[in-house]
């Protein structure tokens, strides 16, 4: 089976369905490059692909993790800073609890430059710092690990927090599903049965925590240029909420406006598009992605995916577009018909 691109019917969007031959494996994650020219995606057989983000969506690079990690899910991928020679850097994670660093020449050669094992951890989530030089991971062992790409090593592993009286407290009491940089020195993380944690990389601990959401996937999204972030919860009420990570307060009016658009639909992911001031949310059942106007709460459109959605991404280089990773080796690229 070769790579295929088909156009799906939709009144609101131009929907292109991409299929890459990976024996039906699920596409777990997708991330557009900082330059907007490419996207990287990962699959259940450990494969990482780099694909042209427009045109005919040609697959430019395909790499496997190597034994003994082949055929295990590659759970996430992010782009880092370019090297001094202008080459691209990427970081990916495996469900086996391993982090991989890559350098890609932008043409046809990608080299794995490091492999770091996270002992007794099922690594589920990854994010890269604003300058692209550091990254953090989270997973089943409840630690948030901080790495430096150039040093190819772990900088610190954060597990505990402090309360308002300065006493040590637990942070996460179950697995972590989402980690996001909100500034150069602050990271938020979310997981089952515990509040969202606000970590200070300078102190190596969670300085604050925010209750109210139910994080079961990669469903934390910073609103760039502000101290606010959005959460998506897999429940039938208060699915989308907006919080301030400095004050730890919910922006209740904005939460209510966004959640009202969801009805009773449970969510598993969210991304914010500054160019269109809209939110893209992954709906669990039915298998759809919904676009919501952030200012008014109006539903701008719905994309029928027909298979479960695993991840989404947006890019400032592609205003009005959404890149969607799905089960069964499927990717959708969605663009509003009026956004061109």
VOMAR-156362 format. One record per residue (C-alpha): residue in three letters; y, z, x. Coordinates in steps of 0.001 Angstrom, whole numbers, padded with zeros to 6 digits, always signed. Layout:
ALAYZX;...
This chain:
UNK+000000+000000+000000;UNK+003427-000923+001406;UNK+006818+000665+000837;UNK+008241-000234-002567;UNK+011659-000007-004222;UNK+011914-000396-007993;UNK+014808+000093-010409;UNK+014179+002529-013277;UNK+015927+002138-016669;UNK+018801+004576-017297;UNK+021988+004243-019330;UNK+024096+006444-017052;UNK+022779+005808-013551;UNK+021400+003193-011247;UNK+018026+004781-010477;UNK+015991+003425-007562;UNK+012444+004682-007172;UNK+011114+004626-003609;UNK+007443+004954-002725;UNK+006249+005406+000841;UNK+002489+005160+001524;UNK+001311+008685+002286;UNK-001972+008718+000326;UNK-000246+010204-002692;UNK+001025+013269-000811;UNK+003998+015126-002247;UNK+007462+014705-000748;UNK+008518+018299-000121;UNK+012097+017952+001112;UNK+014892+015472+001731;UNK+018096+015684+003766;UNK+020846+013113+004363;UNK+022130+012860+007943;UNK+025655+014128+008756;UNK+026779+010517+009307;UNK+025353+009443+005936;UNK+023416+006499+007384;UNK+019925+007983+007076;UNK+017843+010549+005277;UNK+014858+012488+006544;UNK+011990+013485+004264;UNK+008775+015450+004703;UNK+005344+015139+003101;UNK+002285+017213+002312;UNK+000278+015630+005138;UNK+002770+016816+007754;UNK+004527+013469+008052;UNK+008276+013227+008662;UNK+010049+009971+007881;UNK+013565+008820+008714;UNK+014840+006260+006241;UNK+017965+004106+005909;UNK+020072+005775+003190;UNK+021224+002517+001601;UNK+020310-001155+001358;UNK+016556-001611+001096;UNK+015823+001990+002226;UNK+013751+000847+005184;UNK+011553+003490+006801;UNK+012785+003546+010407;UNK+010628+006299+011875;UNK+007356+008002+010960;UNK+006014+010971+012893;UNK+003177+013421+012381;UNK+003285+016999+013597;UNK+000136+016662+015697;UNK-003087+018659+015763;UNK-003766+021208+014392;UNK-000817+020792+012000;UNK-001602+017350+010634;UNK-002523+017373+006946;UNK-000619+020606+006328;UNK+002620+020437+004332;UNK+005837+019914+006234;UNK+007990+022102+004006;UNK+011589+021335+005036;UNK+013775+019291+007366;UNK+017446+019461+008427;UNK+019691+017536+010821;UNK+021358+019253+013762;UNK+024185+018298+016114;UNK+024033+015115+018179;UNK+023137+015425+021857;UNK+025586+014581+024655;UNK+023883+011173+024823;UNK+024575+010557+021130;UNK+020994+011073+019989;UNK+020161+012769+016698;UNK+018502+016182+016493;UNK+016345+017450+013637;UNK+014429+020612+012820;UNK+011394+020751+010545;UNK+009004+023449+009374;UNK+005302+023569+008586;UNK+003493+025706+006029;UNK+001346+026804+008980;UNK+004284+028910+010155;UNK+005593+026619+012890;UNK+009078+025260+013602;UNK+009502+021872+015290;UNK+012507+020388+017070;UNK+013017+016632+017321;UNK+015321+014187+019092;UNK+015652+010694+017611;UNK+017349+007804+019391;UNK+018603+006231+016149;UNK+016348+003216+016574;UNK+012599+003590+016857;UNK+011688+006545+019039;UNK+011494+010230+018101;UNK+010356+012915+020517;UNK+009193+016396+019625;UNK+011069+018663+022028;UNK+009802+022069+020959;UNK+007228+023837+018820;UNK+007693+027507+017975;UNK+005075+029501+016089;UNK+006169+032146+013580;UNK+003138+034430+013645;UNK+001755+035470+010254;UNK+004518+033626+008386;UNK+004302+030769+005896;UNK+007648+029161+006722;UNK+009225+027866+003518;UNK+012934+027351+004099;UNK+015340+026221+006791;UNK+019065+025694+007270;UNK+021327+024555+010110;UNK+024681+026086+011069;UNK+027936+024218+010379;UNK+028187+023110+014024;UNK+024532+022008+014047;UNK+023620+024148+017055;UNK+021783+027034+015376;UNK+019263+027243+012565;UNK+017596+029900+010443;UNK+014218+030072+008709;UNK+012620+032221+006019;UNK+009186+032602+004500;UNK+006386+034897+003452;UNK+006945+037678+006001;UNK+010478+038434+004644;UNK+012242+037911+008000;UNK+015259+035665+008475;UNK+014887+034206+011963;UNK+017797+032799+013951;UNK+017257+030110+016602;UNK+019359+028218+019118;UNK+018381+024540+019282;UNK+019402+023946+022915;UNK+017611+027070+024144;UNK+014517+026156+022090;UNK+013918+029827+021397;UNK+014227+032611+018841;UNK+017530+034495+019096;UNK+016833+037284+016604;UNK+014649+038160+013619;UNK+016485+039987+010823;UNK+014615+042196+008362;UNK+016707+045226+007344;UNK+020097+045846+005788;UNK+022546+048688+005339;UNK+023849+050263+002148;UNK+027431+051226+001340;UNK+026944+054518+003201;UNK+025681+052837+006356;UNK+022064+053872+005814;UNK+019247+051466+006623;UNK+017680+049833+003571;UNK+015071+047186+002845;UNK+016333+043637+002335;UNK+013696+041312+000860;UNK+010565+042872-000611;UNK+008778+039556-001141;UNK+008766+036042+000291;UNK+011971+034143+000982;UNK+012445+030715-000625;UNK+016014+029776+000301;UNK+018316+030328+003299;UNK+021837+028873+003625;UNK+024678+029204+006092;UNK+027903+030082+004263;UNK+030000+030334+007435;UNK+029482+030163+011194;UNK+028436+033844+011246;UNK+027051+034496+007744;UNK+023800+033456+006043;UNK+022592+034081+002504;UNK+018909+034230+001567;UNK+017037+034487-001699;UNK+013466+035224-002754;UNK+011182+036753-005332;UNK+011984+040154-006817;UNK+014934+040989-004594;UNK+018700+040469-004559;UNK+020348+037686-002582;UNK+021029+039038+000899;UNK+024238+038405+002872;UNK+023391+038505+006590;UNK+025917+038930+009414;UNK+024635+037161+012530;UNK+026876+039354+014686;UNK+025181+042586+013573;UNK+021744+041123+012889;UNK+021385+042763+009500;UNK+022104+042310+005794;UNK+025522+043835+005172;UNK+025614+043198+001429;UNK+023291+042197-001413;UNK+023913+040526-004764;UNK+021729+041114-007810;UNK+021342+039014-010936;UNK+019505+035815-010013;UNK+015815+034938-009763;UNK+015219+032711-006746;UNK+011866+030910-006735;UNK+012668+027799-004691;UNK+015366+026304-002471;UNK+018021+027206-005022;UNK+021029+028615-003191;UNK+024033+026294-002793;UNK+027330+027180-001065;UNK+030522+025668-002468;UNK+032034+024339+000739;UNK+035557+025523+001485;UNK+035214+028678-000624;UNK+033372+032018-000445;UNK+031372+031148-003549;UNK+027818+029952-003986;UNK+025641+028785-006880;UNK+022140+030031-007715;UNK+019498+028317-009839;UNK+016940+030598-011522;UNK+013569+029738-013016;UNK+014185+031436-016363;UNK+015423+030337-019771;UNK+018832+032107-019705;UNK+021550+032460-017055;UNK+019948+029662-015066;UNK+023078+028721-013118;UNK+025282+031478-011740;UNK+028274+031552-009413;UNK+028827+034461-007016;UNK+031283+035377-004276;UNK+029452+036409-001114;UNK+032426+038480+000169;UNK+033121+040561-002955;UNK+029491+040307-004197;UNK+030813+039707-007702;UNK+029635+037139-010204;UNK+032214+034654-011486;UNK+030983+035174-015022;UNK+033085+032540-016780;UNK+031845+029812-014457;UNK+028251+031049-014716;UNK+028371+030994-018520;UNK+029892+027519-018591;UNK+027252+026016-016303;UNK+024300+027835-017879;UNK+025282+026730-021375;UNK+024558+023140-020329;UNK+020940+024013-019508;UNK+019799+025217-022924;UNK+016442+026952-022403;UNK+015379+024773-019454;UNK+014220+026602-016328;UNK+015557+025416-012974;UNK+014168+025277-009438;UNK+017012+023862-007348;UNK+020707+023036-007235;UNK+023230+021063-005172;UNK+027013+020792-005513;UNK+028903+017514-005002;UNK+032541+018172-004005;UNK+033564+014527-004448;UNK+032663+014518-008153;UNK+033001+018303-008700;UNK+029577+018295-010280;UNK+026301+020192-010017;UNK+022887+018521-009724;UNK+020096+020800-011000;UNK+016308+020417-010846;UNK+014700+021059-014236;UNK+011106+022320-014178;UNK+009977+021079-017616;UNK+010607+018343-018492;UNK+010607+016945-014960;UNK+014226+015868-014771;UNK+017383+016238-012703;UNK+020569+017034-014605;UNK+024174+016427-013519;UNK+026744+018885-014897;UNK+030529+018752-014630;UNK+031503+021947-012781;UNK+034900+022233-014465;UNK+033911+021657-018094;UNK+030174+022383-018164;UNK+029510+019004-019815;UNK+026203+017273-019091;UNK+027105+014021-017340;UNK+023603+012587-017318;UNK+019872+013195-016950;UNK+017334+011455-014712;UNK+013746+011326-015986;UNK+011468+011759-012967;UNK+008139+012117-014854;UNK+006632+014026-011913;UNK+007663+017465-010596;UNK+010765+017459-008412;UNK+010438+019199-005032;UNK+013966+018944-003612;UNK+017362+017247-003864;UNK+020333+016501-001624;UNK+023854+015102-001865;UNK+026214+013825+000838;UNK+029995+013468+001182;UNK+029300+009947+002465;UNK+027642+009065-000848;UNK+029905+010432-003619;UNK+028218+010257-007005;UNK+024746+009864-005470;UNK+021765+012189-005492;UNK+018606+011907-003367;UNK+015532+013372-005066;UNK+012161+014268-003485;UNK+009172+014376-005837;UNK+005424+014761-005951;UNK+003149+011733-005463;UNK+005034+010288-002444;UNK+008023+009461-004651;UNK+011769+009559-003910;UNK+014586+008671-006314;UNK+018062+007603-005242;UNK+020440+008022-008178;UNK+024007+006721-008430;UNK+026401+006870-011358;UNK+027193+003418-012705;UNK+030912+004239-012601;UNK+030915+005786-009123;UNK+030807+002586-007085;
